[in-house]
Amino acid sequence: MIAASSWSTERRGSARARRRGLAAAALACLGLAAAASPAAADLRLCNMTDSRVGVAIGHRDAEGWLTEGWWNLDPRACETLLEGALGSRFYYVHAIDYDRGGEWGGRTEMCTREREFTIRGVEDCLARGFDRNGFFEVDTGQQRSWTIQLTDPDRPGAALR
């Protein structure tokens, strides 16, 4: 299990972005080689917090970079983000805590927007009318299935292990 512990209190200009950043805080990634059935293979995300969260993902496919969002997860809920065997080793995640503010993010900048979106390319986000947000990298090790768990940064034991 991997858990990141960097906590950011950076403030930004827009109302949404002013929430304190969690900057990939208290993230746990679990690779699951076997799912409920042997044929199942998906990218899943579990919200292990007490808050509602919104999730966006980025990855490369045959046509290049793609970002998609938003999946809205209730507290203690899981959602399949991509169905089928994973086609990439690396996936990128940006998540927003709707109830307490803050976000899970990282150094890889990708395009997003306020409402549901599918965006091709990661260049010139602002010039193309999109927002730009930091995503954290998830290395699946080329597994067929992977589950990402978002955890509360205040939870004991959330430090890097």
C-alpha positions in Angstrom: 0.0 0.0 0.0 1.2 3.5 -0.8 0.0 6.5 1.0 1.2 10.1 0.3 1.4 12.5 3.2 2.1 15.9 1.6 -0.4 18.5 2.8 -0.8 21.9 1.1 -2.5 24.9 2.5 -1.9 26.9 -0.7 -4.6 29.4 -1.5 -5.6 30.2 -5.1 -7.6 33.0 -6.8 -11.0 31.5 -7.7 -13.6 30.5 -5.2 -13.3 26.8 -6.0 -9.5 26.9 -6.0 -9.3 28.8 -2.7 -10.0 25.6 -0.9 -6.9 24.4 0.9 -5.1 21.9 -1.3 -4.6 18.4 -0.2 -1.9 17.9 -2.9 -2.2 14.2 -3.1 -2.5 14.1 0.7 -3.5 10.8 2.3 -3.8 9.0 -0.9 -3.6 5.2 -0.9 -3.3 3.2 -4.0 -4.0 -0.5 -4.0 -3.4 -2.8 -6.9 -5.8 -5.6 -7.1 -4.7 -8.4 -9.3 -8.0 -10.3 -8.8 -11.4 -8.8 -8.8 -14.7 -10.4 -7.8 -14.6 -12.5 -11.0 -11.6 -13.6 -12.9 -12.7 -11.8 -16.1 -13.2 -8.4 -14.3 -10.6 -5.8 -15.0 -11.2 -2.1 -14.2 -9.8 1.1 -12.9 -11.8 1.8 -9.7 -11.7 4.6 -7.1 -12.9 4.3 -3.6 -13.7 7.4 -1.5 -12.7 6.3 2.0 -13.5 9.8 3.5 -16.6 11.1 5.3 -17.1 13.7 2.5 -18.6 13.7 -1.0 -15.8 14.0 -3.6 -15.6 14.7 -7.3 -13.0 12.9 -9.4 -11.3 13.5 -12.7 -8.8 11.2 -14.4 -6.3 11.6 -17.2 -4.5 8.9 -19.3 -3.1 8.2 -22.7 -4.9 6.1 -25.2 -4.3 5.4 -28.9 -5.1 9.0 -29.9 -3.0 10.7 -27.2 -3.9 12.4 -23.8 -7.4 12.3 -22.5 -8.9 13.8 -19.4 -12.4 13.0 -18.2 -14.6 14.0 -15.2 -16.5 14.3 -13.0 -17.4 11.2 -11.1 -19.3 12.1 -7.9 -18.7 9.7 -5.1 -20.6 9.6 -1.8 -18.6 9.0 1.4 -17.4 5.4 1.7 -18.4 4.6 -1.9 -16.5 3.1 -4.8 -16.9 3.7 -8.5 -15.6 2.1 -11.7 -13.9 4.9 -13.7 -12.7 2.8 -16.6 -14.1 -0.6 -17.5 -12.1 -3.4 -18.9 -8.4 -4.3 -18.8 -6.2 -1.3 -18.2 -4.4 -0.1 -21.4 -1.8 2.1 -19.7 0.6 1.8 -16.9 0.1 5.4 -15.6 -3.1 7.1 -14.8 -3.6 10.6 -13.3 -6.2 11.7 -10.7 -7.5 15.0 -9.5 -10.2 15.0 -6.8 -12.2 17.6 -4.9 -13.6 17.4 -1.4 -17.1 18.9 -1.9 -17.9 19.0 1.8 -14.8 20.2 3.6 -13.0 21.9 0.7 -9.5 21.0 -0.5 -8.4 18.7 -3.2 -6.1 15.8 -4.0 -3.7 16.9 -6.8 -0.1 16.7 -8.0 2.4 18.2 -10.3 1.1 16.8 -13.6 -1.1 19.6 -15.1 -4.0 18.6 -17.2 -7.2 20.2 -18.6 -10.5 20.1 -16.7 -13.7 22.2 -16.6 -16.4 22.8 -14.0 -19.0 20.5 -15.5 -18.8 17.0 -17.0 -16.1 16.8 -19.6 -14.0 14.7 -22.0 -11.0 16.7 -23.2 -8.4 15.6 -25.8 -4.9 17.0 -25.2 -3.2 18.6 -22.2 -1.6 21.6 -23.9 -2.9 25.2 -23.8 -5.7 24.4 -21.4 -6.5 28.0 -20.6 -6.2 29.2 -24.2 -8.7 26.5 -25.2 -11.2 27.7 -22.6 -10.5 25.0 -20.0 -9.2 25.0 -16.4 -5.8 23.6 -15.6 -5.4 21.4 -12.5 -2.6 19.3 -11.0 -3.1 15.6 -11.1 -1.2 13.0 -9.1 0.3 10.0 -10.9 -0.8 6.4 -10.2 1.6 3.7 -11.4 -0.4 0.5 -11.9 2.7 -1.5 -12.7 0.9 -2.7 -15.8 -1.7 -4.7 -13.8 -5.0 -5.5 -15.5 -7.1 -4.0 -12.6 -6.3 -1.3 -10.1 -8.2 0.4 -7.2 -7.3 3.8 -5.9 -8.4 4.8 -2.4 -8.7 8.4 -1.3 -8.4 8.8 2.5 -8.8 11.6 5.0 -5.5 13.5 5.5 -6.3 13.7 9.3 -6.7 10.0 9.7 -4.0 8.4 11.9 -1.6 6.3 9.8 -2.0 8.3 6.6 1.7 9.1 6.5 4.0 7.6 3.8 4.6 4.0 4.4 
